[in-house]
Amino acid sequence: MQTSSSGDAMGNESVCAVCGRESLCGGLGYVRADLPVDHPQFGQLFRCPNYQANPERREKLRKLGNLDAYKDKTFTSFDTNVPGLSPNQVNSLQDALDYAREYAQHPKGWILFEGSYGTGKTHLAAAIGNIILEREQEVIFITTPDLLDHLRSAYAPNAETRYDQMFDRLREARMLILDDLGVENPSEWAGEKLFQLLNHRYVYQLPTVVTTNVDLETIDPRLSSRLADNKLVQHVKINTPDFRTNKQKSVDELPDMSLYRDMTFDNFDTQTRTTSEERNNLENILKKVKEHIENKDKFLLLLGASGTGKTHLAAAFANETERRYIPVIMLSTTELLNYLRSSFEGRTPVSFDRRLTILQNVPVLILDDLSYESLSAWAREKVFQIIDYRYLRRYKTVITSTKELEEMDNRVRTRLSNRLRCDVIAITAAAFVDRINNKRWQPRT
């Protein structure tokens, strides 16, 4: 071991001022291993063998590492027996817990937790951080949007910490936990800084924990290529739905997808009291919606009168997407706006920008019953911002509407009219209720 001896109060450099034993660390508590330059752990600090536990130091590290709010996130408190989950989903949670525990014991390389919202990724990441803190080693826990905000703020004239100091601390941290990679909407500058940070930790193979709920193909290719390196990065996919929706619903949650669970492609009715023409229309549309699941970068606009099955097909699309473990959000225009507005009501710590970013970046967004008739100017602008953001980035989006394309907001219409970016299909069959009651519309004579 290399030692850094500073001597004790009496000037005796052979005795450590901290532990009173033979000086190995010079009172610093850490030593560097005597390793060749090309060794992956060259230059890293290790706990001095004589170092004694210091609760005050541990709490200081907890605050510096942003883990104060996550004290309760432990491996013991991670629940794998969530009501309503299938055996395979329970096994997925248990496997993720086992991988996290193993990594916490031997934190080498990177570990990437992938999964939808509310599946426990952040809990496991924080639990790893808490184990590292128990060893009184430095760990920094931060969400990606917060990280970029901190870097920007470091340029302010009255900033407490200079940018270079903050960036170096993040780059060289014993362990960095980066939560929610991919939900951010970085500028070119911010994207470059995020790459520089992670690339440094990648090159030097510094222990790093990352969580994400987006498809890696949708993020910066430079980052996705490093995260795809199976020699350094251990991938842990949590294949469960958002199990928080099985508990008491809170204002921070998105609308509950369980309301649509019984709507599938298999039970979409194309036969009951349909004419030959209606049956062909419904069967063709069912086929096209199924095929669209494989299309990664196109919008799908599904038009038709109320009650013709648009929501059923959209929900079936969502359920099939979730079955493939791809994050999806389905909500009506009203639900979308309520979700955004609730961030202004002081009932939730989740900011408006954060909620808008989630809707803009979720891998699959299904917007049911798009209508502009009763929307305020503010609401129209927010809906357009979401659609335009996803349109420009070719993020998979499904929209249903009872309106004709020509009746929509001009800015939205021009985007949905582009057949290279959007498939438009229309249900011309009568509404299901009308078919059952044999009340098809007839022209007046």
Buried (B, 14 or more C-beta within 10 A) or exposed (E): EEBEBEBBEEEEEEBBBBBEBEBBBBBBBBBBEEEEEEEEBEEBBBEBEBBEEEEEEBEEBBEBBBBEEBEEBEBEEBEBEBEEBEEEBBBBBEBBBEBBBEBBEEBEBBBBBBBBBBBBBBBBBBBBBBBBBEBBBBBBBBBBBBBBBBBBBBEEEEBEEEBEEBBEBBBBBBBBBBBBBBBBBBEEEBBEBBBEBBBBBBEBBBBBBBBBBBBBEBBBEBBBEBBEEEEBBBBBBBBBBBBBBBEEEEEBBBBEBEEBEEBBBEEBBBEEBBEEEBBBBBBEBBEBBBEBBEEEEBBBBBBBBEBBBBBBBBBBBBBBBBEEBBBBBBBBBBBBBEBBBBBEEEEBEBEBEBBBBBBBBBBBBBBBBBBBEEBEEEBBEBBBEBBBBBBEEEBBBBBBBBBEBEEBBEEBBEBBBEEEBBBBBBBBBBBBEBBEEEEEEEEEE
